[in-house]
Amino acid sequence: IETRRTAALAVLNQLRQGCGKLVDQAQVVSSELIRVAILWHEEWHGGLEDASRLYFGEHDVEGLFDVLYPLHEKIAKKTNLSMREKSFLDAFGVDLAEAKRWL
């Protein structure tokens, strides 16, 4: 995997030398497509299921934190939210902020 990653980075660096602006724009498009393809509802549902399994099934408190902290950080850092992200925060933001205080 590391060899492929290194090769991909080398190709990107070569492309960036000749078409830097195009590569940057492609990365923005890619990031935005990923952002809108994975809805916060889905991400939180999966995260809460994983955290619950880790805590109740495996008694892994650190694992629970490892799952939940990144989800809370993602919400805290967001700007330019999509309508679905705004809707998610409207519906669950207060409860999630309260839950974060308990972490």
N, CA, C and O atoms as a GROMACS GRO file, in nm:
protein
  412
    1ILE      N    1   0.083  -0.120   0.000
    1ILE     CA    2   0.000   0.000   0.000
    1ILE      C    3   0.087   0.125   0.000
    1ILE      O    4   0.059   0.222  -0.071
    2GLU      N    5   0.192   0.123   0.080
    2GLU     CA    6   0.280   0.241   0.088
    2GLU      C    7   0.347   0.270  -0.046
    2GLU      O    8   0.366   0.386  -0.082
    3THR      N    9   0.382   0.164  -0.122
    3THR     CA   10   0.443   0.183  -0.253
    3THR      C   11   0.347   0.253  -0.348
    3THR      O   12   0.386   0.343  -0.422
    4ARG      N   13   0.219   0.211  -0.344
    4ARG     CA   14   0.119   0.275  -0.430
    4ARG      C   15   0.097   0.420  -0.389
    4ARG      O   16   0.081   0.508  -0.474
    5ARG      N   17   0.096   0.443  -0.260
    5ARG     CA   18   0.076   0.580  -0.211
    5ARG      C   19   0.190   0.670  -0.257
    5ARG      O   20   0.167   0.782  -0.303
    6THR      N   21   0.312   0.621  -0.245
    6THR     CA   22   0.429   0.697  -0.287
    6THR      C   23   0.425   0.724  -0.438
    6THR      O   24   0.456   0.835  -0.482
    7ALA      N   25   0.386   0.625  -0.514
    7ALA     CA   26   0.377   0.642  -0.660
    7ALA      C   27   0.269   0.744  -0.696
    7ALA      O   28   0.289   0.828  -0.783
    8ALA      N   29   0.155   0.735  -0.628
    8ALA     CA   30   0.046   0.830  -0.656
    8ALA      C   31   0.088   0.972  -0.621
    8ALA      O   32   0.059   1.066  -0.696
    9LEU      N   33   0.157   0.989  -0.509
    9LEU     CA   34   0.204   1.123  -0.471
    9LEU      C   35   0.307   1.176  -0.571
    9LEU      O   36   0.309   1.295  -0.601
   10ALA      N   37   0.392   1.088  -0.622
   10ALA     CA   38   0.490   1.130  -0.722
   10ALA      C   39   0.420   1.178  -0.849
   10ALA      O   40   0.459   1.279  -0.907
   11VAL      N   41   0.318   1.106  -0.892
   11VAL     CA   42   0.243   1.147  -1.012
   11VAL      C   43   0.175   1.280  -0.987
   11VAL      O   44   0.179   1.369  -1.073
   12LEU      N   45   0.112   1.296  -0.870
   12LEU     CA   46   0.047   1.423  -0.838
   12LEU      C   47   0.147   1.539  -0.836
   12LEU      O   48   0.117   1.648  -0.885
   13ASN      N   49   0.263   1.515  -0.780
   13ASN     CA   50   0.366   1.620  -0.776
   13ASN      C   51   0.412   1.659  -0.916
   13ASN      O   52   0.434   1.777  -0.943
   14GLN      N   53   0.427   1.561  -1.004
   14GLN     CA   54   0.465   1.592  -1.142
   14GLN      C   55   0.356   1.668  -1.213
   14GLN      O   56   0.383   1.764  -1.286
   15LEU      N   57   0.231   1.627  -1.193
   15LEU     CA   58   0.119   1.700  -1.253
   15LEU      C   59   0.109   1.842  -1.198
   15LEU      O   60   0.080   1.937  -1.271
   16ARG      N   61   0.134   1.855  -1.069
   16ARG     CA   62   0.126   1.986  -1.006
   16ARG      C   63   0.230   2.083  -1.064
   16ARG      O   64   0.204   2.203  -1.074
   17GLN      N   65   0.345   2.032  -1.103
   17GLN     CA   66   0.447   2.118  -1.161
   17GLN      C   67   0.401   2.180  -1.292
   17GLN      O   68   0.430   2.296  -1.321
   18GLY      N   69   0.329   2.103  -1.371
   18GLY     CA   70   0.284   2.154  -1.500
   18GLY      C   71   0.145   2.214  -1.496
   18GLY      O   72   0.115   2.307  -1.571
   19CYS      N   73   0.060   2.161  -1.409
   19CYS     CA   74  -0.081   2.203  -1.405
   19CYS      C   75  -0.125   2.220  -1.260
   19CYS      O   76  -0.224   2.161  -1.218
   20GLY      N   77  -0.054   2.299  -1.185
   20GLY     CA   78  -0.079   2.313  -1.042
   20GLY      C   79  -0.220   2.354  -1.008
   20GLY      O   80  -0.283   2.298  -0.918
   21LYS      N   81  -0.271   2.452  -1.080
   21LYS     CA   82  -0.405   2.502  -1.051
   21LYS      C   83  -0.509   2.393  -1.079
   21LYS      O   84  -0.604   2.378  -1.003
   22LEU      N   85  -0.492   2.319  -1.187
   22LEU     CA   86  -0.585   2.213  -1.222
   22LEU      C   87  -0.585   2.102  -1.116
   22LEU      O   88  -0.691   2.052  -1.080
   23VAL      N   89  -0.468   2.065  -1.067
   23VAL     CA   90  -0.458   1.962  -0.963
   23VAL      C   91  -0.527   2.010  -0.835
   23VAL      O   92  -0.600   1.934  -0.772
   24ASP      N   93  -0.504   2.135  -0.798
   24ASP     CA   94  -0.568   2.190  -0.679
   24ASP      C   95  -0.720   2.190  -0.693
   24ASP      O   96  -0.792   2.156  -0.599
   25GLN      N   97  -0.769   2.228  -0.810
   25GLN     CA   98  -0.913   2.230  -0.834
   25GLN      C   99  -0.971   2.088  -0.830
   25GLN      O  100  -1.080   2.066  -0.778
   26ALA      N  101  -0.898   1.993  -0.884
   26ALA     CA  102  -0.943   1.854  -0.882
   26ALA      C  103  -0.950   1.802  -0.739
   26ALA      O  104  -1.040   1.725  -0.705
   27GLN      N  105  -0.856   1.842  -0.655
   27GLN     CA  106  -0.858   1.799  -0.516
   27GLN      C  107  -0.977   1.860  -0.441
   27GLN      O  108  -1.038   1.794  -0.357
   28VAL      N  109  -1.011   1.983  -0.472
   28VAL     CA  110  -1.128   2.046  -0.411
   28VAL      C  111  -1.255   1.973  -0.453
   28VAL      O  112  -1.340   1.943  -0.370
   29VAL      N  113  -1.266   1.942  -0.582
   29VAL     CA  114  -1.384   1.870  -0.631
   29VAL      C  115  -1.392   1.733  -0.564
   29VAL      O  116  -1.500   1.692  -0.520
   30SER      N  117  -1.282   1.663  -0.557
   30SER     CA  118  -1.280   1.531  -0.494
   30SER      C  119  -1.323   1.539  -0.348
   30SER      O  120  -1.404   1.458  -0.302
   31SER      N  121  -1.270   1.634  -0.275
   31SER     CA  122  -1.305   1.650  -0.134
   31SER      C  123  -1.453   1.681  -0.117
   31SER      O  124  -1.518   1.626  -0.027
   32GLU      N  125  -1.506   1.767  -0.202
   32GLU     CA  126  -1.648   1.803  -0.192
   32GLU      C  127  -1.738   1.686  -0.228
   32GLU      O  128  -1.842   1.666  -0.165
   33LEU      N  129  -1.699   1.607  -0.328
   33LEU     CA  130  -1.778   1.489  -0.364
   33LEU      C  131  -1.783   1.390  -0.249
   33LEU      O  132  -1.888   1.333  -0.220
   34ILE      N  133  -1.670   1.369  -0.185
   34ILE     CA  134  -1.665   1.279  -0.070
   34ILE      C  135  -1.751   1.335   0.043
   34ILE      O  136  -1.824   1.260   0.108
   35ARG      N  137  -1.743   1.466   0.066
   35ARG     CA  138  -1.818   1.530   0.174
   35ARG      C  139  -1.968   1.514   0.154
   35ARG      O  140  -2.039   1.485   0.250
   36VAL      N  141  -2.017   1.533   0.033
   36VAL     CA  142  -2.161   1.523   0.012
   36VAL      C  143  -2.209   1.379  -0.008
   36VAL      O  144  -2.328   1.350   0.004
   37ALA      N  145  -2.117   1.288  -0.039
   37ALA     CA  146  -2.156   1.149  -0.059
   37ALA      C  147  -2.178   1.076   0.072
   37ALA      O  148  -2.259   0.984   0.080
   38ILE      N  149  -2.106   1.116   0.176
   38ILE     CA  150  -2.118   1.052   0.306
   38ILE      C  151  -2.191   1.149   0.398
   38ILE      O  152  -2.132   1.246   0.447
   39LEU      N  153  -2.318   1.123   0.421
   39LEU     CA  154  -2.400   1.213   0.501
   39LEU      C  155  -2.366   1.201   0.649
   39LEU      O  156  -2.328   1.094   0.697
   40TRP      N  157  -2.380   1.313   0.720
   40TRP     CA  158  -2.351   1.312   0.863
   40TRP      C  159  -2.442   1.215   0.937
   40TRP      O  160  -2.399   1.151   1.034
   41HIS      N  161  -2.567   1.203   0.894
   41HIS     CA  162  -2.658   1.107   0.958
   41HIS      C  163  -2.598   0.967   0.952
   41HIS      O  164  -2.597   0.894   1.052
   42GLU      N  165  -2.550   0.930   0.834
   42GLU     CA  166  -2.490   0.797   0.815
   42GLU      C  167  -2.362   0.782   0.896
   42GLU      O  168  -2.338   0.679   0.960
   43GLU      N  169  -2.281   0.885   0.893
   43GLU     CA  170  -2.153   0.879   0.963
   43GLU      C  171  -2.174   0.865   1.114
   43GLU      O  172  -2.108   0.785   1.180
   44TRP      N  173  -2.267   0.944   1.168
   44TRP     CA  174  -2.294   0.938   1.311
   44TRP      C  175  -2.362   0.806   1.348
   44TRP      O  176  -2.332   0.749   1.453
   45HIS      N  177  -2.452   0.758   1.265
   45HIS     CA  178  -2.518   0.631   1.294
   45HIS      C  179  -2.415   0.520   1.305
   45HIS      O  180  -2.415   0.442   1.401
   46GLY      N  181  -2.327   0.513   1.206
   46GLY     CA  182  -2.222   0.411   1.209
   46GLY      C  183  -2.128   0.430   1.326
   46GLY      O  184  -2.088   0.333   1.390
   47GLY      N  185  -2.092   0.555   1.354
   47GLY     CA  186  -2.002   0.583   1.465
   47GLY      C  187  -2.062   0.546   1.599
   47GLY      O  188  -1.994   0.489   1.685
   48LEU      N  189  -2.189   0.577   1.618
   48LEU     CA  190  -2.256   0.542   1.744
   48LEU      C  191  -2.270   0.391   1.760
   48LEU      O  192  -2.257   0.339   1.871
   49GLU      N  193  -2.297   0.322   1.651
   49GLU     CA  194  -2.302   0.176   1.657
   49GLU      C  195  -2.166   0.118   1.695
   49GLU      O  196  -2.157   0.029   1.780
   50ASP      N  197  -2.060   0.169   1.632
   50ASP     CA  198  -1.925   0.121   1.664
   50ASP      C  199  -1.888   0.152   1.808
   50ASP      O  200  -1.835   0.066   1.879
   51ALA      N  201  -1.915   0.275   1.851
   51ALA     CA  202  -1.882   0.315   1.988
   51ALA      C  203  -1.958   0.230   2.089
   51ALA      O  204  -1.902   0.189   2.191
   52SER      N  205  -2.084   0.204   2.062
   52SER     CA  206  -2.165   0.121   2.152
   52SER      C  207  -2.109  -0.021   2.160
   52SER      O  208  -2.098  -0.078   2.268
   53ARG      N  209  -2.076  -0.076   2.043
   53ARG     CA  210  -2.018  -0.211   2.041
   53ARG      C  211  -1.888  -0.217   2.118
   53ARG      O  212  -1.864  -0.312   2.194
   54LEU      N  213  -1.804  -0.116   2.098
   54LEU     CA  214  -1.675  -0.114   2.168
   54LEU      C  215  -1.694  -0.104   2.319
   54LEU      O  216  -1.627  -0.172   2.396
   55TYR      N  217  -1.786  -0.018   2.361
   55TYR     CA  218  -1.804   0.004   2.504
   55TYR      C  219  -1.876  -0.112   2.571
   55TYR      O  220  -1.827  -0.166   2.671
   56PHE      N  221  -1.990  -0.151   2.518
   56PHE     CA  222  -2.070  -0.254   2.583
   56PHE      C  223  -2.024  -0.396   2.550
   56PHE      O  224  -2.028  -0.484   2.636
   57GLY      N  225  -1.979  -0.417   2.427
   57GLY     CA  226  -1.939  -0.552   2.387
   57GLY      C  227  -1.796  -0.587   2.423
   57GLY      O  228  -1.767  -0.700   2.463
   58GLU      N  229  -1.707  -0.489   2.410
   58GLU     CA  230  -1.565  -0.518   2.430
   58GLU      C  231  -1.507  -0.445   2.552
   58GLU      O  232  -1.389  -0.460   2.583
   59HIS      N  233  -1.590  -0.365   2.618
   59HIS     CA  234  -1.546  -0.287   2.736
   59HIS      C  235  -1.423  -0.202   2.704
   59HIS      O  236  -1.332  -0.189   2.786
   60ASP      N  237  -1.422  -0.145   2.584
   60ASP     CA  238  -1.310  -0.066   2.535
   60ASP      C  239  -1.346   0.082   2.537
   60ASP      O  240  -1.397   0.136   2.439
   61VAL      N  241  -1.319   0.148   2.650
   61VAL     CA  242  -1.353   0.289   2.667
   61VAL      C  243  -1.269   0.375   2.573
   61VAL      O  244  -1.321   0.470   2.513
   62GLU      N  245  -1.142   0.345   2.560
   62GLU     CA  246  -1.055   0.422   2.470
   62GLU      C  247  -1.103   0.411   2.326
   62GLU      O  248  -1.099   0.509   2.251
   63GLY      N  249  -1.148   0.293   2.287
   63GLY     CA  250  -1.200   0.275   2.153
   63GLY      C  251  -1.324   0.360   2.128
   63GLY      O  252  -1.342   0.416   2.020
   64LEU      N  253  -1.410   0.368   2.230
   64LEU     CA  254  -1.527   0.454   2.222
   64LEU      C  255  -1.485   0.598   2.194
   64LEU      O  256  -1.540   0.664   2.106
   65PHE      N  257  -1.387   0.646   2.272
   65PHE     CA  258  -1.339   0.783   2.253
   65PHE      C  259  -1.276   0.801   2.115
   65PHE      O  260  -1.295   0.905   2.051
   66ASP      N  261  -1.202   0.701   2.069
   66ASP     CA  262  -1.138   0.709   1.938
   66ASP      C  263  -1.240   0.721   1.826
   66ASP      O  264  -1.210   0.779   1.721
   67VAL      N  265  -1.358   0.666   1.845
   67VAL     CA  266  -1.464   0.675   1.744
   67VAL      C  267  -1.537   0.809   1.754
   67VAL      O  268  -1.563   0.873   1.652
   68LEU      N  269  -1.570   0.851   1.877
   68LEU     CA  270  -1.656   0.969   1.894
   68LEU      C  271  -1.584   1.103   1.879
   68LEU      O  272  -1.641   1.197   1.824
   69TYR      N  273  -1.461   1.113   1.926
   69TYR     CA  274  -1.391   1.242   1.918
   69TYR      C  275  -1.379   1.295   1.775
   69TYR      O  276  -1.407   1.413   1.753
   70PRO      N  277  -1.338   1.213   1.677
   70PRO     CA  278  -1.328   1.267   1.541
   70PRO      C  279  -1.462   1.315   1.485
   70PRO      O  280  -1.466   1.411   1.408
   71LEU      N  281  -1.571   1.250   1.524
   71LEU     CA  282  -1.702   1.295   1.478
   71LEU      C  283  -1.736   1.432   1.535
   71LEU      O  284  -1.787   1.519   1.465
   72HIS      N  285  -1.706   1.451   1.663
   72HIS     CA  286  -1.731   1.581   1.725
   72HIS      C  287  -1.639   1.688   1.665
   72HIS      O  288  -1.682   1.801   1.644
   73GLU      N  289  -1.515   1.652   1.638
   73GLU     CA  290  -1.422   1.748   1.579
   73GLU      C  291  -1.467   1.791   1.440
   73GLU      O  292  -1.453   1.908   1.403
   74LYS      N  293  -1.519   1.698   1.364
   74LYS     CA  294  -1.567   1.729   1.229
   74LYS      C  295  -1.678   1.834   1.235
   74LYS      O  296  -1.681   1.926   1.154
   75ILE      N  297  -1.766   1.819   1.330
   75ILE     CA  298  -1.875   1.916   1.346
   75ILE      C  299  -1.821   2.052   1.390
   75ILE      O  300  -1.866   2.156   1.342
   76ALA      N  301  -1.726   2.051   1.481
   76ALA     CA  302  -1.672   2.176   1.535
   76ALA      C  303  -1.597   2.256   1.429
   76ALA      O  304  -1.596   2.379   1.435
   77LYS      N  305  -1.535   2.190   1.333
   77LYS     CA  306  -1.450   2.258   1.235
   77LYS      C  307  -1.524   2.301   1.108
   77LYS      O  308  -1.466   2.368   1.024
   78LYS      N  309  -1.648   2.263   1.095
   78LYS     CA  310  -1.717   2.284   0.968
   78LYS      C  311  -1.754   2.431   0.945
   78LYS      O  312  -1.806   2.499   1.033
   79THR      N  313  -1.723   2.475   0.825
   79THR     CA  314  -1.772   2.602   0.773
   79THR      C  315  -1.830   2.573   0.635
   79THR      O  316  -1.803   2.467   0.578
   80ASN      N  317  -1.906   2.663   0.583
   80ASN     CA  318  -1.971   2.642   0.452
   80ASN      C  319  -2.048   2.511   0.449
   80ASN      O  320  -2.025   2.426   0.363
   81LEU      N  321  -2.137   2.496   0.544
   81LEU     CA  322  -2.213   2.372   0.556
   81LEU      C  323  -2.313   2.355   0.443
   81LEU      O  324  -2.370   2.453   0.394
   82SER      N  325  -2.334   2.231   0.403
   82SER     CA  326  -2.439   2.201   0.307
   82SER      C  327  -2.573   2.209   0.379
   82SER      O  328  -2.578   2.216   0.502
   83MET      N  329  -2.681   2.210   0.303
   83MET     CA  330  -2.814   2.215   0.364
   83MET      C  331  -2.839   2.092   0.452
   83MET      O  332  -2.901   2.104   0.558
   84ARG      N  333  -2.791   1.977   0.409
   84ARG     CA  334  -2.810   1.856   0.489
   84ARG      C  335  -2.730   1.863   0.620
   84ARG      O  336  -2.778   1.817   0.724
   85GLU      N  337  -2.610   1.919   0.614
   85GLU     CA  338  -2.530   1.933   0.736
   85GLU      C  339  -2.596   2.032   0.832
   85GLU      O  340  -2.598   2.009   0.953
   86LYS      N  341  -2.648   2.141   0.778
   86LYS     CA  342  -2.721   2.238   0.862
   86LYS      C  343  -2.843   2.172   0.925
   86LYS      O  344  -2.872   2.192   1.043
   87SER      N  345  -2.914   2.094   0.845
   87SER     CA  346  -3.032   2.024   0.896
   87SER      C  347  -2.994   1.928   1.008
   87SER      O  348  -3.063   1.919   1.109
   88PHE      N  349  -2.884   1.857   0.990
   88PHE     CA  350  -2.836   1.764   1.091
   88PHE      C  351  -2.805   1.838   1.221
   88PHE      O  352  -2.845   1.795   1.329
   89LEU      N  353  -2.734   1.951   1.209
   89LEU     CA  354  -2.701   2.028   1.329
   89LEU      C  355  -2.825   2.087   1.394
   89LEU      O  356  -2.833   2.094   1.517
   90ASP      N  357  -2.922   2.129   1.314
   90ASP     CA  358  -3.047   2.179   1.370
   90ASP      C  359  -3.118   2.070   1.450
   90ASP      O  360  -3.173   2.096   1.556
   91ALA      N  361  -3.116   1.950   1.398
   91ALA     CA  362  -3.186   1.840   1.463
   91ALA      C  363  -3.111   1.784   1.584
   91ALA      O  364  -3.173   1.749   1.685
   92PHE      N  365  -2.978   1.775   1.574
   92PHE     CA  366  -2.902   1.702   1.675
   92PHE      C  367  -2.792   1.782   1.743
   92PHE      O  368  -2.728   1.732   1.836
   93GLY      N  369  -2.768   1.905   1.699
   93GLY     CA  370  -2.656   1.983   1.749
   93GLY      C  371  -2.656   2.003   1.899
   93GLY      O  372  -2.551   1.987   1.963
   94VAL      N  373  -2.770   2.037   1.957
   94VAL     CA  374  -2.777   2.061   2.102
   94VAL      C  375  -2.746   1.932   2.178
   94VAL      O  376  -2.669   1.933   2.273
   95ASP      N  377  -2.807   1.822   2.136
   95ASP     CA  378  -2.783   1.694   2.203
   95ASP      C  379  -2.638   1.649   2.189
   95ASP      O  380  -2.580   1.596   2.283
   96LEU      N  381  -2.580   1.670   2.071
   96LEU     CA  382  -2.440   1.630   2.050
   96LEU      C  383  -2.345   1.717   2.132
   96LEU      O  384  -2.244   1.668   2.183
   97ALA      N  385  -2.376   1.846   2.144
   97ALA     CA  386  -2.293   1.933   2.228
   97ALA      C  387  -2.299   1.888   2.373
   97ALA      O  388  -2.197   1.888   2.442
   98GLU      N  389  -2.416   1.851   2.420
   98GLU     CA  390  -2.431   1.800   2.557
   98GLU      C  391  -2.354   1.670   2.575
   98GLU      O  392  -2.287   1.649   2.676
   99ALA      N  393  -2.364   1.582   2.476
   99ALA     CA  394  -2.292   1.454   2.482
   99ALA      C  395  -2.142   1.478   2.484
   99ALA      O  396  -2.069   1.408   2.556
  100LYS      N  397  -2.095   1.574   2.407
  100LYS     CA  398  -1.951   1.602   2.404
  100LYS      C  399  -1.900   1.646   2.540
  100LYS      O  400  -1.788   1.612   2.579
  101ARG      N  401  -1.982   1.723   2.611
  101ARG     CA  402  -1.941   1.767   2.745
  101ARG      C  403  -1.920   1.650   2.839
  101ARG      O  404  -1.841   1.659   2.933
  102TRP      N  405  -1.990   1.540   2.815
  102TRP     CA  406  -1.976   1.422   2.900
  102TRP      C  407  -1.856   1.337   2.863
  102TRP      O  408  -1.817   1.248   2.939
  103LEU      N  409  -1.797   1.362   2.748
  103LEU     CA  410  -1.678   1.285   2.709
  103LEU      C  411  -1.565   1.336   2.790
  103LEU      O  412  -1.452   1.288   2.776
   0.00000   0.00000   0.00000
